[in-house]
Amino acid sequence: MTALGTIDRPLTHDPLKQALMTPNTTTSEQPHGSATADFITAGAMTSRQNRTREMQLIPEALARAHMDDRMREVDAERQALRLVAARRMQRRAERVSLRARRALAMAVMH
């Protein structure tokens, strides 16, 4: 099957000359949503009017959500590193305290 243009690589980049993305009711060979061969210029413009501001802002919203996820990951990692460092310092302080108690006991006994 040879197609003149696909969704990824249209025959033309001019929106006025692109085919509409509507179901073809006359032939059942084409799948639902395939571009029809006979298109009208006015229909091409009206089919592109559904690009609302919300649709234009979807990539920005996705990027913001991705950055929020990354910031949460970084904060969790930073908190985990602080916890590990605190436990390390606590173990070190306990060893120093035990050593000091031993030294005091040795000094008292002699």
matplotlib code that plots the C-alpha trace (Angstrom):
import matplotlib.pyplot as plt

x = [0.0, 1.5, 0.1, 0.7, 1.1, 0.9, 0.2, 3.9, 5.0, 2.1, 2.2, 2.1, 2.7, 0.2, -2.8, -5.1, -4.1, -4.1, -6.8, -9.3, -9.0, -12.6, -13.9, -14.6, -18.2, -18.2, -15.4, -14.8, -11.2, -9.7, -9.5, -11.5, -9.9, -7.8, -7.4, -9.9, -8.7, -11.3, -11.0, -12.2, -10.2, -12.8, -13.0, -9.3, -9.5, -12.5, -10.9, -7.9, -10.0, -10.2, -6.6, -7.6, -5.4, -5.5, -4.1, -1.4, -0.4, -0.3, 3.5, 4.1, 2.0, 3.8, 7.1, 6.0, 4.7, 8.0, 10.0, 7.8, 8.5, 12.2, 12.2, 10.4, 12.9, 15.8, 14.3, 13.7, 17.3, 18.6, 16.6, 17.8, 21.5, 20.9, 19.4, 22.4, 24.8, 23.0, 23.0, 26.8, 27.4, 25.3, 27.3, 30.5, 29.3, 28.3, 31.8, 33.5, 31.2, 32.0, 35.7, 35.5, 33.6, 36.2, 39.0, 37.2, 36.7, 40.4, 41.5, 39.2, 40.4, 44.1]
y = [0.0, 3.3, 6.4, 10.0, 11.3, 10.0, 11.7, 11.9, 12.9, 14.8, 15.4, 19.2, 21.2, 23.9, 23.5, 24.8, 21.9, 19.1, 16.5, 16.3, 13.7, 12.4, 8.9, 7.9, 6.6, 5.6, 3.0, 0.6, -0.2, 2.8, 2.7, 5.2, 8.6, 8.2, 11.3, 11.4, 12.1, 14.6, 17.6, 21.1, 24.1, 25.5, 22.1, 22.0, 25.3, 24.4, 21.1, 23.0, 25.4, 22.9, 23.7, 25.5, 27.3, 24.2, 22.1, 24.6, 24.5, 20.7, 20.5, 23.2, 21.4, 18.1, 19.8, 21.4, 18.0, 16.4, 19.1, 18.7, 14.9, 15.5, 18.1, 15.6, 12.9, 15.2, 16.3, 12.7, 11.8, 14.7, 13.8, 10.2, 11.4, 13.6, 10.6, 8.4, 11.1, 11.6, 7.9, 7.8, 10.7, 9.1, 5.8, 7.8, 9.8, 6.5, 5.0, 8.2, 8.1, 4.4, 5.1, 8.0, 5.8, 3.1, 5.7, 7.1, 3.6, 2.7, 6.0, 5.3, 1.7, 2.6]
z = [0.0, -1.1, 0.6, -0.6, 2.9, 6.5, 9.8, 10.6, 7.1, 5.4, 1.7, 2.5, 5.6, 4.6, 6.8, 4.1, 1.8, 4.3, 4.3, 7.1, 9.8, 9.5, 9.1, 5.5, 5.3, 1.6, 1.7, 4.5, 3.4, 5.3, 9.1, 11.2, 11.3, 8.1, 5.9, 3.0, -0.5, -1.3, 1.1, 1.1, 2.2, 4.6, 6.3, 6.9, 8.7, 10.9, 11.9, 13.3, 15.4, 18.2, 19.3, 22.5, 24.9, 27.2, 24.4, 23.8, 27.5, 27.8, 27.2, 29.7, 32.3, 31.6, 32.0, 35.3, 36.6, 35.6, 37.4, 40.5, 40.5, 40.2, 43.0, 45.2, 44.4, 45.1, 48.4, 49.4, 48.5, 50.4, 53.5, 53.2, 53.1, 56.1, 58.0, 57.1, 58.2, 61.5, 62.3, 61.5, 63.8, 66.5, 66.3, 66.5, 69.5, 71.2, 70.6, 71.9, 75.0, 75.7, 75.3, 77.8, 80.3, 80.0, 80.5, 83.6, 85.0, 84.4, 86.1, 89.1, 89.5, 89.5]

ax = plt.figure().add_subplot(projection="3d")
ax.plot(x, y, z, "-o")
ax.set_aspect("equal")
plt.show()
